[in-house]
Amino acid sequence: KAGVTQTPRYLIKTRGQQVTLSCSPISGHRSVSWYQQTPGQGLQFLFEYFSETQRNKGNFPGRFSGRQFSNSRSEMNVSTLELGDSALYLCASSWYGASYNEQFFGPGTRLTVL
Amino acid sequence: DQQVKQNSPSLSVQEGRISILNCDYTNSMFDYFLWYKKYPAEGPTFLISISSIKDKNEDGRFTVFLNKSAKHLSLHIVPSQPGDSAVYFCAASAESNYQLIWGAGTKLIIKP
C-alpha cells in the first residue's frame, strides 16, 4: 500500500507570494490533517478535512487555507507569505480522524520564505 | 498556552540502558495519548498509544505509562538501541475534539 505523498518536497518563495502544497493520502483514508513544524515548537495543527469538509481548524491566520477533493487528496494554500511561514509542512492521513486512529504522515514539504 | 509539554528538549542514553521520555498535559479532557517517532527528513511515525481507561500499554520494547492524577505520561524504551535515536513527540486528544495537540518533542540520542 502506498504511503502518504506530499509535493513538492522543497520550495523556496519570497515574501508576499503565495504557495500551494499538495497531499495524497493513503488509499481509503478519508481524513487529512495539516501541521506546521518549526524548531522548538513541535507540530502545530492547521486544519483537518474529512470527506471534503473542514472538520477542525487550528489557530492560524486566514492566510492559511485548505481544501479536500472527492478523491481525498488535499491542498493547502498560504497567501501573502511571511518570513515566519518558513517551516516543514506535514500532512497526515487516517481512516477516520486523529482521535481514533494513528495518523500516517507524509515526508513533508520544506518551505523557505526569503 | 501549551497544553502538552515535553520539558526535556534532548536526552542522551547509553545503548542497552532504559530510555525514559516524559510528557505532561494540562487539559483534563484529554483521554487518548499517542507517541510518535521522527527521523530527520521523514514524517513522524506512530509508535504507541494509550487511552485514559488504562495506566499502562506495552508493545515490545516500548511501554507507555499514564498517571491521570498527575496528568503525566512517560515512554520507556528497554533496552535502548542505536536505531531509537530520533525525536519523540507525545500528542493528546479529547474525544469531543478530533484535534491532536502535540508536545514540542524530545531528541533522544543513544550512545554506543
Interface residues (C-beta under 8 A of the other chain):
Chain A: V4 S31 S33 Y35 G40 Q41 G42 L43 Q44 F45 E48 R55 N56 G58 L90 A92 G97 A98 S99 Y100 E102 Q103 F104 F105 G106 P107 G108
Chain B: Q6 P9 Y32 L34 Y36 A41 E42 G43 P44 T45 F46 S49 F89 A91 S93 A94 E95 N97 Y98 Q99 L100 I101 W102 G103 A104 G105
